[in-house]
Amino acid sequence: MTKAEDDAKREEETARITAAAAIAVVSNDIEHIKGDISEIKVMLNCTYVTMAEFKPVRAIVYGMVGTVCLAVLGALITLVVLRYWKAFQRARRGWAPYNRNHFTKGEYS
């Protein structure tokens, strides 16, 4: 055999070994993927909540959050309206913080 034939045989043998190693690696990866899939199936059946179980909880929580937001918004509107309503009433009676004559009207004497 010539040197070229020896080199060709070595390359073929190396390619065969490399292919066998690649097959072993792929087989190992497939086994890990199968294990991961079985873990995911168990988690889906036991750990996670289905939409049918989640919808009532979501409705209750959304209702509570909506009630709190409505209460805060109502309180803010009430504060603003009452402040301006009181200022309007004072101005209607002739007393206002910007009226310099309010001490002479008899309210503080």
C-alpha positions, 0 to 999 in steps of 0.5 A: 500500500502506498502512503496515499492509500494509508492516508485515505484509510485513516481518513475513512476510519476517522470519519467512521469514528467521528460519525459513531461519536456524533450518533452517540451524542445525538442519542444522548441528547434525544434521551435528555429531550425525552426526559424533559418532555416527560417532566413538562407533561407532569408539570402541566398535569399537576403544577399549572392551573387550567383556564377553567380554574383560573377564570373565577379567581381572575374575575374576583381579583379584577373586581377587587382591583376595580373597586379599589380604583373606583374608590380612589377615583371617587375620593379624588373627584370628591376632594376636587369638587368639594374644594371648588364648591366651598370656594364657590360658596364663599365667593357667593357669600362675598368672602374669598381668599383673594378678597381684601375686604373680608375682615370688614364684612363682620365675619371675624368681629 
